[in-house]
Amino acid sequence: MFAEWERLYREAFQEPDAEKVPELCARARRAINDRLIELSAQASAFEKEREQLFEALRALVIHETKRHAPN
């Protein structure tokens, strides 16, 4: 079962409608940032998930940029 941020992240990448991608990326970013805030107060046991979250944020930026880049 995926965490909420993972579900939103996957939706952003699986959306075929380019018009919907910015909003889906924004929702995923908010969920990722919320989870990062939660984790920042916890022990380093969650370092792996933090790394996944930062990688997900980077990938979302690249994905959104590529989907809306002028041809």
Number of C-alpha atoms within 10 A of each C-alpha: 5 8 11 13 20 17 13 21 24 17 16 24 15 10 12 10 9 11 11 11 21 18 12 20 22 17 17 24 21 15 20 24 16 12 17 18 12 10 16 12 8 11 8 11 9 12 13 9 14 18 12 13 21 14 11 19 19 12 14 23 15 11 17 19 12 11 15 12 8 6 5
